[in-house]
Amino acid sequence: MASNSRELAKRPQVDPMDEPSAEWGWHGGFPKGTVIAGIISAILLPLMLIGHSVSYTEILWMVIPALVIVFGLINSALRKRHAWRR
């Protein structure tokens, strides 16, 4: 740990011998896969309304989650675009 002086705290590095995937960046999420799954889900949810829909509750349970997913995708894209750079 750093003391009160202006020393920088050393962070432990992952040794590629212990975890070979650290070398090529596997320690993270699936950003492209998440976006693709979100787009597919946002398209398929309203498509499930085609056919026999019984009530407005059914419509709400298809449309509102699709809108939430679309809002999340837009929010994620905007946050990624305007993220603070190190």
C-alpha positions, 0 to 999 in steps of 0.5 A: 500500500502507498504511504502518505507520500506521493508513491503509487500503490503497486497493483498485483499483475496476473501472471500469464503462466498462472492464467494464460487467458490474461495474455489476450484479455479474456478477463472481462465480459462479452460486449459484442455478444451482449449487444447482439443478444440484446438486439435479438431479444428486443426484436423477438419480444414484440414479434411474439405478439403476432398471432393470438394475443389474449389481453393487454397484460400479455402485450405489456409483458412483451413490449415493456421488456423490449423497450427496457432492453432497447433503452439499455442498449442505447445507454450502454452505447452512449456510456461507452462512447463518452467514457472517461479515458485513462 
